[in-house]
Amino acid sequence: MRILFLSYWGLDDPLTISTVFPHLQLLIQRSDIESILLVTIERDGRKPVFNPPFPISKVEYAPLISEPGRNVLVTKTDDFLRFPKTLVELATQHRSDFLLARGAPAGALAYLVWKRNKLPFYVESFEPHADYMLESGVWKSYDPRYLFQRYWEKKQKQLALGLLPVAENYRQQLIREGVSGERIVTVPCSVDVAAFKFDEARRKQVREQLGFASTAPVGIYVGKFGDIYYDTEAFDLFKAAADHFGPAFRLIILTPNPPAEVRSKLARVGFSKDEVFVVKAPHADVPGYLSAADFAFAPIKPAPCRLFCSPIKVGEYWAAGLPVLLTEGVGDDSAIIRQEGGGAVFNLDQPSSVPAAIKQIAVLLQSPNYRQHTVKLAERHRSLDRATLAYAKFFAPQAV
């Protein structure tokens, strides 16, 4: 088999590194896969160097270069006009048997390729992206991006050979919409559990580097602020945790948002510069910072379609043994936490739920084996084995 693997993100984007690379590694281990053409979309106008930290003998790389510095609507329109033609050419040159798209926006391009040459396609990490953006306030109902993306998602449901949603909640919803269950396998955003394993030596090293006491309760947040994530409210949540744990509490924030802006917002809610550490960290450094922490924040904006998502950060937190302070109604994870532990759930529409959830986190931290228990959640719900089984079902030779 020869696969064209399309990522909607750039090669160096943390989402490509954390979600695409592990799946590439799974695929290249299969003896029946001859070649994979990885295609990413680069939005800074340059072609990056492809040098991943794993063997690439079966992998070729071809970026799609998006023109930078223009209005976002103009850029996206140009992308969706130009890229399908280029993808058709790349698939022909590569002799691809099918296209595997990562995410519904990439799935939209896969559908547009199918319109031209009927190349079979699958969509993994399939989510209702158009509704995400609408309910988060990023797009309006009359925005052409919303209207087109929603239509393209409808076509993906009709035409993809297989859909791999990230939440069981969404698999059930797709079945209710009339999509055959035989074409759907749930694969939550997978995590290499071993790569995020708690490391006591790294914990000590990082805390010493940051000037954090070995006994200090430390919370961590990995990700951006705004869009589908809380912004101002997230800083209030950090402050509520600091108030509960007292003066010894310390906070680590790994974010692509401008550090000065983040520090200013932290100062506004009462954090001093010695109580927080803010940096944009490469993905390879994230496990060390997670080992240095005791629990983690996942302040995701609630919305009806949020039940259908699977935040990669939650899986990485669990793999490092960190209980998660998570918004209610997020993917399958909120229900997992309620039923199996591994954190606490809050709802800002119920203000009393915030101190209750933080107190629940504090109780969990008193258990001597809380990290071991939490890691088991990652092994059960976020293991790469889920993707392996899905690929075995869909990518058998007779399925192509």
Secondary structure, 3 states (H helix, E strand, C coil): CEEEEEECCCCCCHHHHHHHHHHHHHHHCCCCCCEEEEECEECCCCCCCCCCCCCCCCEEECCEECCCCCCHHHHHHHHHHHHHHHHHHHHHHHCCCEEEEECHHHHHHHHHHHHHHCCCEEEEEECCHHHHHHHCCCCCCCCHHHHHHHHHHHHHHHHCCEEEECCHHHHHHHHHCCCCHHHECCCCCCECHHHHCCCHHHHHHHHHHHCCCCCCCEEEEECCCECCECCHHHHHHHHHHHHHHCCCCEEEEECCCCHHHHHHHHHHCCCCHHHEEEECCCHHHHHHHHHHCCEEEECECCCHHHHHCCCHHHHHHHHCCCCEEEECCCCCHHHHHHHHCCEEEECCCCCCHHHHHHHHHHHHHCCCCHHHHHHHHHHHHCECHHHHHHHHHHCCHHHC
